[in-house]
Amino acid sequence: MNGTERPDAWIAVAGFASHALFAAALAILLLRFHRRLGRGYLRDWAFAWVSIALAAVAGAWSVWSLPALPAAAPARLLAAIVFTVGGYWHAAWLLFGATAIASGHSVSRRGRAAILVALAGLGIASTLLWAFDPAATAERHLLRVGLRALVIGAALLGAGLVLARVARRTAGTGAGPGFVRFAFIAKGAQQLALFGSLIGWLPAIPVGIEVPLDGLLTGLLGVGIVVWLLEEEQHRLREAARQIERLAFYDPVTGLPNRQLFVERLRGWLARLSGGDGTGALLSLDLDRFKAVNDRGGHEAGDQMLAAISDRLLQSVAEGETVARLGADEFALLLPGGGDAAGVARRAGAILGRLREPLQIGGHELRIEASLGAALC
């Protein structure tokens, strides 16, 4: 290649090379996140970037080394096939990922294989058609580049619209998904504009503008995906922290605060009392014959009974009051501002009365008996 005679070629080669390096790096990143998060769309998008990296390498090779060869030379045909099929597969894998996000299920292996084989056949056929006619330069370019741009543009616009529909149904999406939607639609529009310029509907786009613009939009799409991944990781860490907190401070059977959290709240309440801030009551409740329920009905019946009891206790307290499960059959209630002895006695009686109401567990009616003690502060 002579840089003096073909200045746009240098820009094209640089664009293709940077495109390939960026795509390869992003594919590696996506595969690592796929192994970490187990999201199918990340694998699909990784394959999309592998495909476009191969297409970019073929494009750079074609512009740098092959222009002087005949159109039907094996090297030129191979580069054209890889460039065309890689572009088709890039769009297909991106669309597979968008479909997985929208539906919650990945496209079946058979479905993916059928689509990829069909696109490969289309790419090979469009490359070989008119390849052996030296005078058909315009026809070859339109068929290889124009048809590729039309298919890719339509696929990317479709993927962007699919993700936009998902965003309308999903609350709380971050900047990453919006960035990706915009990049999908912008790159799809750019590819359709390229097709329009090739068939004469729009002004011709110089190679020195077309390739850098394509690389820029691809880069924007990649940045959006990276932002999306970081937001996914941040969300995963927040969920893990919430899960750890729940395991540490809440009873897994009833969902009530456990002994550790109850003691922390009790200490805070006692500290306020020592400063002369208010009064309150502490109730301790033990279930009678709970072991017999477990022995007769099994642990599942016992868990159902505990869940029902916790619901009744929660219905018996007001906002700011705490119900906790301290042990197998032991509960505690912390009632800041619980009132005088007569008021606490009335509440204790109401709680016991609520617990004694018949309870259906496993098709059997149970009557719960409990012992309750109270301390006033």
Secondary structure, DSSP 8 states (H G I E B T S, - for coil): --TTT-HHHHHHHHHHHHHHHHHHHHHHHHHHHHHHH--HHHHHHHHHHHHHHHHHHHHHHHHHH-TTS-TT-HHHHHHHHHHHHHHHHHHHHHHHHHHHHHHSS---HHHHHHHHHHHHHHHHHHHHTTTT-TT-HHHHHIIIIIHHHHHHHHHHHHHHHHHHHHHHH-SS--HHHHHHHHHHHHHHHHHHHHHHHHTTSS----HHHHHHHHHHHHHHHHHHHHHHHHHHHHHHHHHHHHHHHHHHHB-TTT--B-HHHHHHHHHHHHHHHHTT---EEEEEEEESSHHHHHHHHHHHHHHHHHHHHHHHHHHTS-TT-EEEE-SSSEEEEEEET--SHHHHHHHHHHHHHHHTS-EEETTEEE---EEEEEEE-
